Amino acid sequence: MNFQQAVQTCFRKYVDFSGRASRPEYWWFVLAYVVLAFVAGFIHDYLYVLVVLVFLLPLLAAGARRLHDVGKTGWLLLIGLIPVIGGLVLLYFTVQPSQPESNAYGPPPQPQPAGI
């Protein structure tokens, strides 16, 4: 999955908290958010707030699907509310490799052909 496919997939599934998201899908989408939020922050405060609001729900959904991909419940996103430790725990879970077999959250995501 390339950058464009990941961003399109995450926005298309912006309220889909079920299923699974591969590592590339999740991390390409996080990169898109970080870059856009960083640039928007330099341009204007209101633009930054707009980027955060546009990405909020899709990021939560992608995070829940990413946790499902490693066999964890999406509710573990709430651990991110714990300062420092929560973020580190979520980082640990989201960098783990996908479970190759089906789990309680569905079959593994199908690899997408890399396109331009």
MOPAC internal coordinates of N, CA, C and O (Angstrom, degrees):
PM7 1SCF
backbone

  N    0.0000 0     0.00 0     0.00 0    0    0    0
  C    1.4556 1     0.00 0     0.00 0    1    0    0
  C    1.5245 1   108.15 1     0.00 0    2    1    0
  O    1.2310 1   120.77 1   -49.95 1    3    2    1
  N    1.3109 1   116.14 1   130.05 1    3    2    1
  C    1.4576 1   119.59 1   178.98 1    5    3    2
  C    1.5347 1   110.27 1   -96.56 1    6    5    3
  O    1.2310 1   121.70 1    -0.51 1    7    6    5
  N    1.3301 1   114.36 1   179.49 1    7    6    5
  C    1.4597 1   121.29 1  -176.35 1    9    7    6
  C    1.5305 1   112.20 1   -56.96 1   10    9    7
  O    1.2310 1   120.68 1   129.36 1   11   10    9
  N    1.3166 1   116.31 1   -50.64 1   11   10    9
  C    1.4679 1   120.65 1  -176.99 1   13   11   10
  C    1.5238 1   111.75 1   -63.16 1   14   13   11
  O    1.2310 1   120.06 1   136.74 1   15   14   13
  N    1.3277 1   117.48 1   -43.26 1   15   14   13
  C    1.4653 1   121.03 1   179.45 1   17   15   14
  C    1.5256 1   110.75 1   -62.90 1   18   17   15
  O    1.2310 1   120.74 1   139.10 1   19   18   17
  N    1.3322 1   116.18 1   -40.90 1   19   18   17
  C    1.4633 1   120.01 1  -178.96 1   21   19   18
  C    1.5232 1   111.21 1   -63.71 1   22   21   19
  O    1.2310 1   120.41 1   134.51 1   23   22   21
  N    1.3213 1   116.82 1   -45.49 1   23   22   21
  C    1.4656 1   120.46 1  -179.26 1   25   23   22
  C    1.5257 1   110.28 1   -64.79 1   26   25   23
  O    1.2310 1   120.48 1   136.00 1   27   26   25
  N    1.3199 1   116.68 1   -44.00 1   27   26   25
  C    1.4654 1   120.17 1   178.82 1   29   27   26
  C    1.5275 1   111.09 1   -62.36 1   30   29   27
  O    1.2310 1   120.49 1   135.94 1   31   30   29
  N    1.3318 1   116.68 1   -44.06 1   31   30   29
  C    1.4610 1   120.69 1  -179.50 1   33   31   30
  C    1.5260 1   111.09 1   -62.11 1   34   33   31
  O    1.2310 1   120.37 1   134.20 1   35   34   33
  N    1.3206 1   116.89 1   -45.80 1   35   34   33
  C    1.4663 1   119.89 1  -177.57 1   37   35   34
  C    1.5236 1   112.24 1   -67.18 1   38   37   35
  O    1.2310 1   119.73 1   143.87 1   39   38   37
  N    1.3206 1   118.12 1   -36.13 1   39   38   37
  C    1.4643 1   119.00 1   176.43 1   41   39   38
  C    1.5260 1   111.19 1   -73.66 1   42   41   39
  O    1.2310 1   120.39 1   147.03 1   43   42   41
  N    1.3236 1   116.86 1   -32.97 1   43   42   41
  C    1.4716 1   119.62 1   177.78 1   45   43   42
  C    1.5343 1   110.26 1   -67.64 1   46   45   43
  O    1.2310 1   120.34 1   145.92 1   47   46   45
  N    1.3287 1   116.95 1   -34.08 1   47   46   45
  C    1.4687 1   121.83 1  -179.65 1   49   47   46
  C    1.5338 1   110.75 1  -102.73 1   50   49   47
  O    1.2310 1   120.37 1  -143.99 1   51   50   49
  N    1.3132 1   116.90 1    36.01 1   51   50   49
  C    1.4627 1   120.45 1  -170.83 1   53   51   50
  C    1.5227 1   114.82 1   -63.27 1   54   53   51
  O    1.2310 1   119.31 1   158.96 1   55   54   53
  N    1.3286 1   118.93 1   -21.04 1   55   54   53
  C    1.4627 1   120.32 1   176.16 1   57   55   54
  C    1.5268 1   111.27 1  -120.07 1   58   57   55
  O    1.2310 1   120.29 1  -163.03 1   59   58   57
  N    1.3029 1   117.05 1    16.97 1   59   58   57
  C    1.4619 1   121.81 1  -179.00 1   61   59   58
  C    1.5265 1   109.08 1   -94.98 1   62   61   59
  O    1.2310 1   121.00 1   -80.95 1   63   62   61
  N    1.3201 1   115.68 1    99.05 1   63   62   61
  C    1.4564 1   121.16 1  -179.62 1   65   63   62
  C    1.5284 1   111.49 1   -92.76 1   66   65   63
  O    1.2310 1   120.01 1  -173.56 1   67   66   65
  N    1.3225 1   117.58 1     6.44 1   67   66   65
  C    1.4666 1   121.17 1   179.14 1   69   67   66
  C    1.5207 1   108.75 1  -106.90 1   70   69   67
  O    1.2310 1   121.00 1   -16.56 1   71   70   69
  N    1.3086 1   115.69 1   163.44 1   71   70   69
  C    1.4559 1   120.13 1   179.96 1   73   71   70
  C    1.5167 1   111.34 1    87.99 1   74   73   71
  O    1.2310 1   121.51 1    16.98 1   75   74   73
  N    1.3226 1   114.72 1  -163.02 1   75   74   73
  C    1.4544 1   120.61 1  -173.40 1   77   75   74
  C    1.5276 1   110.61 1  -132.63 1   78   77   75
  O    1.2310 1   120.83 1   -28.66 1   79   78   77
  N    1.3269 1   116.01 1   151.34 1   79   78   77
  C    1.4693 1   122.52 1   176.20 1   81   79   78
  C    1.5193 1   108.34 1  -126.70 1   82   81   79
  O    1.2310 1   120.55 1   -49.89 1   83   82   81
  N    1.3104 1   116.56 1   130.11 1   83   82   81
  C    1.4626 1   121.17 1   179.79 1   85   83   82
  C    1.5296 1   110.59 1   -70.45 1   86   85   83
  O    1.2310 1   121.25 1   -14.95 1   87   86   85
  N    1.3186 1   115.22 1   165.05 1   87   86   85
  C    1.4654 1   119.65 1   177.29 1   89   87   86
  C    1.5232 1   112.23 1   -57.62 1   90   89   87
  O    1.2310 1   119.94 1   130.49 1   91   90   89
  N    1.3589 1   117.71 1   -49.51 1   91   90   89
  C    1.4769 1   116.51 1  -179.72 1   93   91   90
  C    1.5282 1   113.12 1   -60.42 1   94   93   91
  O    1.2310 1   120.44 1   139.60 1   95   94   93
  N    1.3202 1   116.77 1   -40.40 1   95   94   93
  C    1.4686 1   119.71 1   179.52 1   97   95   94
  C    1.5208 1   110.26 1   -58.01 1   98   97   95
  O    1.2310 1   120.60 1   131.56 1   99   98   97
  N    1.3092 1   116.45 1   -48.44 1   99   98   97
  C    1.4575 1   121.33 1  -177.03 1  101   99   98
  C    1.5290 1   111.96 1   -66.94 1  102  101   99
  O    1.2310 1   120.53 1   129.39 1  103  102  101
  N    1.3259 1   116.59 1   -50.61 1  103  102  101
  C    1.4554 1   119.63 1  -173.49 1  105  103  102
  C    1.5194 1   113.28 1   -72.61 1  106  105  103
  O    1.2310 1   119.07 1   148.22 1  107  106  105
  N    1.3325 1   119.38 1   -31.78 1  107  106  105
  C    1.4645 1   120.20 1   172.99 1  109  107  106
  C    1.5270 1   109.62 1   -63.54 1  110  109  107
  O    1.2310 1   120.51 1   139.74 1  111  110  109
  N    1.3259 1   116.64 1   -40.26 1  111  110  109
  C    1.4623 1   120.18 1  -179.78 1  113  111  110
  C    1.5282 1   110.82 1   -67.28 1  114  113  111
  O    1.2310 1   119.91 1   138.87 1  115  114  113
  N    1.3156 1   117.77 1   -41.13 1  115  114  113
  C    1.4642 1   121.46 1   176.88 1  117  115  114
  C    1.5295 1   109.73 1   -61.77 1  118  117  115
  O    1.2310 1   120.33 1   138.35 1  119  118  117
  N    1.3317 1   116.97 1   -41.65 1  119  118  117
  C    1.4654 1   120.28 1   178.04 1  121  119  118
  C    1.5294 1   111.03 1   -61.15 1  122  121  119
  O    1.2310 1   120.34 1   136.69 1  123  122  121
  N    1.3288 1   116.96 1   -43.31 1  123  122  121
  C    1.4690 1   120.65 1   178.18 1  125  123  122
  C    1.5245 1   109.98 1   -58.38 1  126  125  123
  O    1.2310 1   120.52 1   135.99 1  127  126  125
  N    1.3247 1   116.61 1   -44.01 1  127  126  125
  C    1.4613 1   120.82 1   179.72 1  129  127  126
  C    1.5298 1   111.30 1   -63.36 1  130  129  127
  O    1.2310 1   120.52 1   131.39 1  131  130  129
  N    1.3189 1   116.61 1   -48.61 1  131  130  129
  C    1.4643 1   120.60 1  -176.71 1  133  131  130
  C    1.5271 1   110.74 1   -60.76 1  134  133  131
  O    1.2310 1   120.33 1   134.47 1  135  134  133
  N    1.3241 1   116.98 1   -45.53 1  135  134  133
  C    1.4634 1   120.50 1  -179.17 1  137  135  134
  C    1.5291 1   110.82 1   -64.46 1  138  137  135
  O    1.2310 1   120.33 1   131.93 1  139  138  137
  N    1.3304 1   116.97 1   -48.07 1  139  138  137
  C    1.4695 1   119.55 1  -179.40 1  141  139  138
  C    1.5298 1   111.92 1   -64.44 1  142  141  139
  O    1.2310 1   120.17 1   139.02 1  143  142  141
  N    1.3201 1   117.27 1   -40.98 1  143  142  141
  C    1.4637 1   120.16 1   179.39 1  145  143  142
  C    1.5276 1   110.61 1   -65.69 1  146  145  143
  O    1.2310 1   120.33 1   140.23 1  147  146  145
  N    1.3260 1   116.97 1   -39.77 1  147  146  145
  C    1.4615 1   121.61 1   179.17 1  149  147  146
  C    1.5294 1   110.74 1   -62.47 1  150  149  147
  O    1.2310 1   120.91 1   130.39 1  151  150  149
  N    1.3224 1   115.87 1   -49.61 1  151  150  149
  C    1.4685 1   120.70 1   179.91 1  153  151  150
  C    1.5285 1   110.40 1   -64.25 1  154  153  151
  O    1.2310 1   120.32 1   135.41 1  155  154  153
  N    1.3241 1   116.99 1   -44.59 1  155  154  153
  C    1.4655 1   120.83 1  -179.51 1  157  155  154
  C    1.5226 1   111.21 1   -61.75 1  158  157  155
  O    1.2310 1   120.38 1   143.73 1  159  158  157
  N    1.3290 1   116.88 1   -36.27 1  159  158  157
  C    1.4534 1   120.83 1   179.00 1  161  159  158
  C    1.5174 1   113.05 1   -62.76 1  162  161  159
  O    1.2310 1   120.48 1   147.77 1  163  162  161
  N    1.3284 1   116.69 1   -32.23 1  163  162  161
  C    1.4603 1   120.17 1   177.42 1  165  163  162
  C    1.5197 1   112.30 1   -77.36 1  166  165  163
  O    1.2310 1   120.64 1   151.74 1  167  166  165
  N    1.3217 1   116.37 1   -28.26 1  167  166  165
  C    1.4615 1   119.93 1  -176.87 1  169  167  166
  C    1.5278 1   111.32 1   -78.80 1  170  169  167
  O    1.2310 1   120.64 1   126.57 1  171  170  169
  N    1.3336 1   116.38 1   -53.43 1  171  170  169
  C    1.4691 1   119.47 1  -178.51 1  173  171  170
  C    1.5233 1   109.04 1  -165.52 1  174  173  171
  O    1.2310 1   121.01 1   -34.29 1  175  174  173
  N    1.3243 1   115.67 1   145.71 1  175  174  173
  C    1.4618 1   120.55 1  -179.88 1  177  175  174
  C    1.5243 1   112.17 1   -61.08 1  178  177  175
  O    1.2310 1   120.63 1   138.78 1  179  178  177
  N    1.3174 1   116.40 1   -41.22 1  179  178  177
  C    1.4645 1   119.71 1  -178.76 1  181  179  178
  C    1.5240 1   111.67 1   -66.32 1  182  181  179
  O    1.2310 1   120.47 1   145.13 1  183  182  181
  N    1.3216 1   116.70 1   -34.87 1  183  182  181
  C    1.4632 1   120.45 1   177.62 1  185  183  182
  C    1.5260 1   110.14 1   -66.21 1  186  185  183
  O    1.2310 1   120.65 1   140.88 1  187  186  185
  N    1.3415 1   116.35 1   -39.12 1  187  186  185
  C    1.4624 1   120.81 1   176.66 1  189  187  186
  C    1.5292 1   110.58 1   -61.05 1  190  189  187
  O    1.2310 1   120.48 1   133.99 1  191  190  189
  N    1.3138 1   116.69 1   -46.01 1  191  190  189
  C    1.4664 1   120.91 1   179.19 1  193  191  190
  C    1.5215 1   110.41 1   -61.44 1  194  193  191
  O    1.2310 1   120.04 1   139.65 1  195  194  193
  N    1.3108 1   117.52 1   -40.35 1  195  194  193
  C    1.4611 1   121.56 1   177.96 1  197  195  194
  C    1.5307 1   111.18 1   -61.64 1  198  197  195
  O    1.2310 1   120.17 1   135.02 1  199  198  197
  N    1.3330 1   117.27 1   -44.98 1  199  198  197
  C    1.4720 1   120.86 1   178.63 1  201  199  198
  C    1.5259 1   110.04 1   -61.33 1  202  201  199
  O    1.2310 1   120.26 1   135.31 1  203  202  201
  N    1.3198 1   117.10 1   -44.69 1  203  202  201
  C    1.4704 1   120.53 1   179.37 1  205  203  202
  C    1.5216 1   110.55 1   -60.37 1  206  205  203
  O    1.2310 1   120.07 1   135.31 1  207  206  205
  N    1.3145 1   117.46 1   -44.69 1  207  206  205
  C    1.4658 1   120.71 1  -179.15 1  209  207  206
  C    1.5260 1   112.08 1   -66.44 1  210  209  207
  O    1.2310 1   120.20 1   141.45 1  211  210  209
  N    1.3223 1   117.23 1   -38.55 1  211  210  209
  C    1.4680 1   120.76 1   179.76 1  213  211  210
  C    1.5238 1   110.76 1   -66.33 1  214  213  211
  O    1.2310 1   120.33 1   142.75 1  215  214  213
  N    1.3226 1   116.98 1   -37.25 1  215  214  213
  C    1.4593 1   120.87 1  -175.84 1  217  215  214
  C    1.5277 1   113.69 1   -89.36 1  218  217  215
  O    1.2310 1   119.29 1   165.97 1  219  218  217
  N    1.3230 1   118.96 1   -14.03 1  219  218  217
  C    1.4644 1   121.09 1  -172.22 1  221  219  218
  C    1.5243 1   113.64 1   -55.84 1  222  221  219
  O    1.2310 1   119.98 1   120.62 1  223  222  221
  N    1.3022 1   117.64 1   -59.38 1  223  222  221
  C    1.4667 1   120.91 1  -177.52 1  225  223  222
  C    1.5318 1   112.32 1   -64.94 1  226  225  223
  O    1.2310 1   119.07 1   135.23 1  227  226  225
  N    1.3379 1   119.38 1   -44.77 1  227  226  225
  C    1.4648 1   118.49 1   176.99 1  229  227  226
  C    1.5309 1   113.25 1   -61.39 1  230  229  227
  O    1.2310 1   119.93 1   144.26 1  231  230  229
  N    1.3340 1   117.73 1   -35.74 1  231  230  229
  C    1.4675 1   119.88 1   177.76 1  233  231  230
  C    1.5217 1   111.49 1   -66.78 1  234  233  231
  O    1.2310 1   120.36 1   139.41 1  235  234  233
  N    1.3269 1   116.92 1   -40.59 1  235  234  233
  C    1.4650 1   119.81 1   177.66 1  237  235  234
  C    1.5257 1   111.00 1   -64.06 1  238  237  235
  O    1.2310 1   120.51 1   136.66 1  239  238  237
  N    1.3297 1   116.63 1   -43.34 1  239  238  237
  C    1.4646 1   120.48 1   179.66 1  241  239  238
  C    1.5239 1   110.80 1   -64.92 1  242  241  239
  O    1.2310 1   120.23 1   135.55 1  243  242  241
  N    1.3302 1   117.17 1   -44.45 1  243  242  241
  C    1.4658 1   120.61 1   179.06 1  245  243  242
  C    1.5250 1   110.31 1   -64.28 1  246  245  243
  O    1.2310 1   120.13 1   141.95 1  247  246  245
  N    1.3203 1   117.36 1   -38.05 1  247  246  245
  C    1.4643 1   120.86 1   177.78 1  249  247  246
  C    1.5175 1   112.04 1   -64.23 1  250  249  247
  O    1.2310 1   120.38 1   137.75 1  251  250  249
  N    1.3220 1   116.87 1   -42.25 1  251  250  249
  C    1.4698 1   120.30 1   177.91 1  253  251  250
  C    1.5252 1   110.20 1   -63.96 1  254  253  251
  O    1.2310 1   120.31 1   136.97 1  255  254  253
  N    1.3372 1   117.02 1   -43.03 1  255  254  253
  C    1.4686 1   119.97 1   179.01 1  257  255  254
  C    1.5259 1   111.28 1   -66.35 1  258  257  255
  O    1.2310 1   120.31 1   145.45 1  259  258  257
  N    1.3350 1   117.02 1   -34.55 1  259  258  257
  C    1.4741 1   120.22 1   177.82 1  261  259  258
  C    1.5270 1   109.97 1   -66.39 1  262  261  259
  O    1.2310 1   120.31 1   137.60 1  263  262  261
  N    1.3195 1   117.02 1   -42.40 1  263  262  261
  C    1.4655 1   119.88 1   177.17 1  265  263  262
  C    1.5222 1   110.41 1   -63.29 1  266  265  263
  O    1.2310 1   120.03 1   141.29 1  267  266  265
  N    1.3210 1   117.54 1   -38.71 1  267  266  265
  C    1.4674 1   120.79 1   176.41 1  269  267  266
  C    1.5239 1   110.38 1   -60.18 1  270  269  267
  O    1.2310 1   120.31 1   143.52 1  271  270  269
  N    1.3220 1   117.02 1   -36.48 1  271  270  269
  C    1.4592 1   121.43 1  -177.10 1  273  271  270
  C    1.5243 1   112.13 1   -65.21 1  274  273  271
  O    1.2310 1   120.33 1   153.65 1  275  274  273
  N    1.3232 1   116.97 1   -26.35 1  275  274  273
  C    1.4656 1   119.84 1   177.82 1  277  275  274
  C    1.5290 1   111.44 1  -101.14 1  278  277  275
  O    1.2310 1   120.89 1  -168.88 1  279  278  277
  N    1.3398 1   115.91 1    11.12 1  279  278  277
  C    1.4608 1   120.41 1   174.63 1  281  279  278
  C    1.5166 1   115.40 1    86.78 1  282  281  279
  O    1.2310 1   119.95 1  -164.39 1  283  282  281
  N    1.3169 1   117.71 1    15.61 1  283  282  281
  C    1.4686 1   121.64 1  -179.97 1  285  283  282
  C    1.5258 1   109.73 1  -107.55 1  286  285  283
  O    1.2310 1   121.00 1   -20.99 1  287  286  285
  N    1.3066 1   115.70 1   159.01 1  287  286  285
  C    1.4593 1   120.61 1   177.07 1  289  287  286
  C    1.5320 1   110.35 1   -76.85 1  290  289  287
  O    1.2310 1   120.85 1   -33.23 1  291  290  289
  N    1.3147 1   115.98 1   146.77 1  291  290  289
  C    1.4584 1   120.85 1   177.95 1  293  291  290
  C    1.5206 1   112.89 1   -64.78 1  294  293  291
  O    1.2310 1   120.66 1   158.42 1  295  294  293
  N    1.3201 1   116.34 1   -21.58 1  295  294  293
  C    1.4660 1   120.28 1   178.91 1  297  295  294
  C    1.5248 1   111.74 1   -63.42 1  298  297  295
  O    1.2310 1   120.12 1   162.66 1  299  298  297
  N    1.3362 1   117.37 1   -17.34 1  299  298  297
  C    1.4617 1   119.75 1   178.00 1  301  299  298
  C    1.5286 1   112.06 1   -65.00 1  302  301  299
  O    1.2310 1   120.10 1   166.78 1  303  302  301
  N    1.3264 1   117.41 1   -13.22 1  303  302  301
  C    1.4665 1   119.15 1   174.53 1  305  303  302
  C    1.5259 1   110.88 1   -57.78 1  306  305  303
  O    1.2310 1   120.77 1   151.13 1  307  306  305
  N    1.3233 1   116.13 1   -28.87 1  307  306  305
  C    1.4684 1   119.85 1  -179.48 1  309  307  306
  C    1.5225 1   112.44 1   -64.64 1  310  309  307
  O    1.2310 1   120.31 1   158.92 1  311  310  309
  N    1.3290 1   117.00 1   -21.08 1  311  310  309
  C    1.4631 1   119.57 1   178.69 1  313  311  310
  C    1.5279 1   110.30 1   -65.30 1  314  313  311
  O    1.2310 1   120.64 1   159.60 1  315  314  313
  N    1.3241 1   116.38 1   -20.40 1  315  314  313
  C    1.4601 1   120.50 1   176.62 1  317  315  314
  C    1.5186 1   113.19 1   -64.63 1  318  317  315
  O    1.2310 1   120.11 1   165.06 1  319  318  317
  N    1.3096 1   117.40 1   -14.94 1  319  318  317
  C    1.4651 1   121.07 1   177.38 1  321  319  318
  C    1.5260 1   112.10 1   -74.20 1  322  321  319
  O    1.2310 1   120.19 1   164.26 1  323  322  321
  N    1.3304 1   117.24 1   -15.74 1  323  322  321
  C    1.4640 1   121.07 1   176.89 1  325  323  322
  C    1.5288 1   107.31 1   -80.50 1  326  325  323
  O    1.2310 1   119.96 1   -59.77 1  327  326  325
  N    1.3251 1   117.68 1   120.23 1  327  326  325
  C    1.4662 1   119.47 1  -177.03 1  329  327  326
  C    1.5307 1   112.49 1   -55.84 1  330  329  327
  O    1.2310 1   120.41 1   -39.86 1  331  330  329
  N    1.2777 1   116.81 1   140.14 1  331  330  329
  C    1.4612 1   129.34 1   177.01 1  333  331  330
  C    1.5231 1   112.77 1    59.91 1  334  333  331
  O    1.2310 1   119.78 1   114.94 1  335  334  333
  N    1.3126 1   118.03 1   -65.06 1  335  334  333
  C    1.4660 1   121.66 1  -175.53 1  337  335  334
  C    1.5208 1   110.99 1   -61.01 1  338  337  335
  O    1.2310 1   119.93 1   137.51 1  339  338  337
  N    1.3167 1   117.75 1   -42.49 1  339  338  337
  C    1.4600 1   120.97 1  -179.31 1  341  339  338
  C    1.5137 1   112.00 1   -60.62 1  342  341  339
  O    1.2310 1   120.44 1   135.53 1  343  342  341
  N    1.3172 1   116.76 1   -44.47 1  343  342  341
  C    1.4582 1   121.06 1   178.35 1  345  343  342
  C    1.5154 1   112.31 1   -63.73 1  346  345  343
  O    1.2310 1   120.61 1   140.78 1  347  346  345
  N    1.3229 1   116.44 1   -39.22 1  347  346  345
  C    1.4684 1   120.15 1   178.98 1  349  347  346
  C    1.5234 1   111.45 1   -67.07 1  350  349  347
  O    1.2310 1   120.38 1   140.73 1  351  350  349
  N    1.3210 1   116.89 1   -39.27 1  351  350  349
  C    1.4643 1   120.58 1   178.09 1  353  351  350
  C    1.5260 1   109.90 1   -64.83 1  354  353  351
  O    1.2310 1   120.16 1   135.65 1  355  354  353
  N    1.3271 1   117.30 1   -44.35 1  355  354  353
  C    1.4676 1   120.33 1   177.94 1  357  355  354
  C    1.5226 1   111.28 1   -63.24 1  358  357  355
  O    1.2310 1   120.20 1   139.87 1  359  358  357
  N    1.3132 1   117.22 1   -40.13 1  359  358  357
  C    1.4645 1   120.50 1   176.80 1  361  359  358
  C    1.5251 1   110.27 1   -59.75 1  362  361  359
  O    1.2310 1   120.67 1   135.06 1  363  362  361
  N    1.3161 1   116.32 1   -44.94 1  363  362  361
  C    1.4669 1   120.69 1   178.55 1  365  363  362
  C    1.5311 1   110.93 1   -57.76 1  366  365  363
  O    1.2310 1   120.30 1   132.47 1  367  366  365
  N    1.3246 1   117.03 1   -47.53 1  367  366  365
  C    1.4718 1   120.07 1  -178.49 1  369  367  366
  C    1.5250 1   111.90 1   -65.75 1  370  369  367
  O    1.2310 1   120.05 1   140.11 1  371  370  369
  N    1.3276 1   117.50 1   -39.89 1  371  370  369
  C    1.4651 1   119.44 1  -173.90 1  373  371  370
  C    1.5206 1   113.54 1   -77.30 1  374  373  371
  O    1.2310 1   119.53 1   163.75 1  375  374  373
  N    1.3179 1   118.50 1   -16.25 1  375  374  373
  C    1.4717 1   119.66 1   176.66 1  377  375  374
  C    1.5223 1   112.37 1   -92.45 1  378  377  375
  O    1.2310 1   120.29 1   174.52 1  379  378  377
  N    1.3222 1   117.05 1    -5.48 1  379  378  377
  C    1.4647 1   120.38 1   179.13 1  381  379  378
  C    1.5270 1   110.30 1   -66.86 1  382  381  379
  O    1.2310 1   120.40 1   -29.71 1  383  382  381
  N    1.3441 1   116.83 1   150.29 1  383  382  381
  C    1.4696 1   118.73 1   176.23 1  385  383  382
  C    1.5246 1   111.27 1   -67.39 1  386  385  383
  O    1.2310 1   121.41 1   -25.98 1  387  386  385
  N    1.3115 1   114.92 1   154.02 1  387  386  385
  C    1.4636 1   121.12 1   177.77 1  389  387  386
  C    1.5186 1   110.23 1   -64.64 1  390  389  387
  O    1.2310 1   120.66 1   -31.73 1  391  390  389
  N    1.3274 1   116.34 1   148.27 1  391  390  389
  C    1.4580 1   119.73 1   171.35 1  393  391  390
  C    1.5277 1   107.11 1   -72.86 1  394  393  391
  O    1.2310 1   120.17 1   -55.37 1  395  394  393
  N    1.3352 1   117.27 1   124.63 1  395  394  393
  C    1.4684 1   119.58 1  -174.13 1  397  395  394
  C    1.5252 1   113.98 1   -69.96 1  398  397  395
  O    1.2310 1   120.27 1   158.32 1  399  398  397
  N    1.3136 1   117.10 1   -21.68 1  399  398  397
  C    1.4599 1   120.20 1  -177.85 1  401  399  398
  C    1.5273 1   110.22 1  -103.77 1  402  401  399
  O    1.2310 1   120.88 1   -11.59 1  403  402  401
  N    1.3050 1   115.92 1   168.41 1  403  402  401
  C    1.4653 1   120.44 1   175.40 1  405  403  402
  C    1.5205 1   109.17 1   -61.96 1  406  405  403
  O    1.2310 1   120.96 1   -34.02 1  407  406  405
  N    1.3190 1   115.76 1   145.98 1  407  406  405
  C    1.4586 1   119.92 1   174.84 1  409  407  406
  C    1.5239 1   108.15 1  -130.52 1  410  409  407
  O    1.2310 1   120.17 1    12.16 1  411  410  409
  N    1.3106 1   117.28 1  -167.84 1  411  410  409
  C    1.4660 1   121.01 1  -176.59 1  413  411  410
  C    1.5306 1   112.66 1   -62.64 1  414  413  411
  O    1.2310 1   120.17 1   164.66 1  415  414  413
  N    1.3254 1   117.28 1   -15.34 1  415  414  413
  C    1.4578 1   121.17 1  -176.51 1  417  415  414
  C    1.5242 1   112.85 1  -103.30 1  418  417  415
  O    1.2310 1   120.40 1  -175.94 1  419  418  417
  N    1.3170 1   116.84 1     4.06 1  419  418  417
  C    1.4582 1   120.00 1   175.74 1  421  419  418
  C    1.5122 1   113.28 1   122.31 1  422  421  419
  O    1.2310 1   121.07 1     2.76 1  423  422  421
  N    1.3269 1   115.56 1  -177.24 1  423  422  421
  C    1.4628 1   120.10 1   179.07 1  425  423  422
  C    1.5270 1   110.52 1   -73.04 1  426  425  423
  O    1.2310 1   120.37 1   -19.59 1  427  426  425
  N    1.3212 1   116.90 1   160.41 1  427  426  425
  C    1.4642 1   119.00 1   178.33 1  429  427  426
  C    1.5265 1   111.07 1   -63.13 1  430  429  427
  O    1.2310 1   120.17 1   -30.43 1  431  430  429
  N    1.3280 1   117.28 1   149.57 1  431  430  429
  C    1.4637 1   119.67 1   178.58 1  433  431  430
  C    1.5262 1   110.16 1   -61.05 1  434  433  431
  O    1.2310 1   120.93 1   -39.91 1  435  434  433
  N    1.3141 1   115.83 1   140.09 1  435  434  433
  C    1.4588 1   120.26 1   178.27 1  437  435  434
  C    1.5223 1   109.12 1   -75.86 1  438  437  435
  O    1.2310 1   120.68 1   -46.43 1  439  438  437
  N    1.3409 1   116.30 1   133.57 1  439  438  437
  C    1.4691 1   117.49 1   177.35 1  441  439  438
  C    1.5219 1   110.38 1   -63.55 1  442  441  439
  O    1.2310 1   120.98 1   -43.64 1  443  442  441
  N    1.3074 1   115.73 1   136.36 1  443  442  441
  C    1.4607 1   121.80 1   179.22 1  445  443  442
  C    1.5212 1   108.78 1   -94.26 1  446  445  443
  O    1.2310 1   119.82 1   -42.47 1  447  446  445
  N    1.3241 1   117.95 1   137.53 1  447  446  445
  C    1.4637 1   118.71 1   175.59 1  449  447  446
  C    1.5242 1   109.78 1   -64.90 1  450  449  447
  O    1.2310 1   121.32 1   -43.00 1  451  450  449
  N    1.3076 1   115.08 1   137.00 1  451  450  449
  C    1.4626 1   119.35 1  -179.92 1  453  451  450
  C    1.5125 1   109.47 1   -73.93 1  454  453  451
  O    1.2310 1   120.86 1   -57.66 1  455  454  453
  N    1.2916 1   115.96 1   122.34 1  455  454  453
  C    1.4618 1   121.10 1   179.31 1  457  455  454
  C    1.5063 1   110.42 1  -121.12 1  458  457  455
  O    1.2310 1   121.07 1    -3.62 1  459  458  457
  N    1.2778 1   115.57 1   176.38 1  459  458  457
  C    1.4654 1   119.60 1  -179.66 1  461  459  458
  C    1.5107 1   109.54 1   -94.45 1  462  461  459
  O    1.2310 1   120.10 1   180.00 1  463  462  461

